[in-house]
Amino acid sequence: MENNNEVLLKVENLCQYFKMGPGQELKAVDNVSFEVHKGEVFGLVGESGCGKTTTGRSIIKLYDITSGNVYFEGQRICAGIRSYKDAIRAARAEYKAENKAVKALIAEDKKSGKTEVNPEYTQRLDAAREKLNKIVEEQTEKIKSAKYDNSRCNKIYAEEQMQLVRDEFEPKIAAETDEDKKAELDKEYKKQLRLAKRSRIMNKMQMIFQDPIASLDPRMTVRDIIAEGLIIRGIRDKKYIDEQVYKMLDLVGLVPEHAGRYPHEFSGGQRQRIGIARAIILNPDLVIADEPISALDVSIQAQVINLLNDLREKLGLTILFIAHDLSVVKYFSDRIAVMYYGKMVELSTSDELFAHPLHPYTKSLLSAIPLPDPDFEKGRKRIVYNPIAEHDYSTDKPTLREVTEGHFVYCNEAEFEKYKAELGK
């Protein structure tokens, strides 16, 4: 599918920290930012424990994010408040330090025999207090806005959808003179309004989970599992629900007879197909595929990847594809982001990343890809990534920088110049 520049998902300074005990926390995702364009497959790769799955779960609101923002179709759906609280704490600490310094100056003046307080000291304190109050007011307002958007994003979306339904049907009903047609329009209007009221922006974002058996309720039939999203959305027509379930089963390569069975009656690949059918029945714009093939045999992996590719073409899906198998990601993704210990270390198009990897960790990952060539495998050298030996961030701190157009690397100024020279820029 041809990509365009319309941004469907925007992740901005996403942080997801977990408490590990008194005064301890795990930075599972730390200051990650990227954009996913409509119609593309965006790959997220890295070793186990690097924060890939946590990033996907945070985006879809399975976790309340610690800090940062997530925008979907221009609407903020996730917002963390840690950074705003940190800004208030830093401002208060700065004011406290300034207050202490001024008091020290006043004390020195008193020791030297001065009885009057220097007006400059008062001005310094007033300026510091004004600065503190301004920062506290601004950050408090941001905290309120973040909490509002985070908790009410679905309601805001539902209200927008209801208004669209009103704008569509009310002029038609007012202009209709035939009473029978008017009654039909009114009935359809009430139905669409009810569905709009129960619509959620998160319905437009679905997830395919890593373990197909753990993500399916063993007490529910395949029909109930796939249809659950429609029922929650408020659709009551059983005939319509059955039609949609059978249509989804056909799309993922299963047959209508499977609808009456339970998850334990299927193989791993078939269970994953059921999970895919459940994800796409609500016609989402974005699918987060969390290592959907890692629990499957190699031959089944190819089938599932081909299925996702077909669905992408047929339904116009945008996919955030999380995996650790780089050879699969290269085949399937348009752009790839590499994560290491909660941070994004490199981001580029698939072809560019494999042709010109820059970050040492990316080179290490690529060196681990086996090829079906015995002669090549004999000479293949595994690159070991040691961050302590590779980087010196004691003075010059790293940030995500654009080395060449569309190719971002997490590096400091010295590394940035080295990478540009490496690419001949």
ABEGO torsion letter per residue (X at the ends): XBBBABBABBBBGBBBBBBAEBGBBBBABBGBBBBBBBGBBBBBBEBBGAGAAAAAAAAAGABBBABEBBBBGGBBABBBAAAAAAAAAAAAAAAAAAAAAAAAAAAAAAAAGBABBBAAAAAAAAAAAAAAAAAAAAAAAAAAAAAAAAAAAAAAAAAAAAAAAAAAAAAAAAABABAAAAAAAAAAAAAAAAAAAABBAAAABBBBBABAAAABBAABBAAAAAAAAAAAAGBABAAAAAAAAAAAAAAAGBBAAAAABBAAABBAAAAAAAAAAAAAAAGBABBBBBGAAAABBAAAAAAAAAAAAAAAAAAGBBBBBBBABAAAAAAABABBBBBBGGBBABBBBAAAAAABBABAAAAAAAAABBBBBAAAAAABBBBBBBAAAABBAAABBBBBBBABBGBBBBBBAAAAAAAAAAAGX
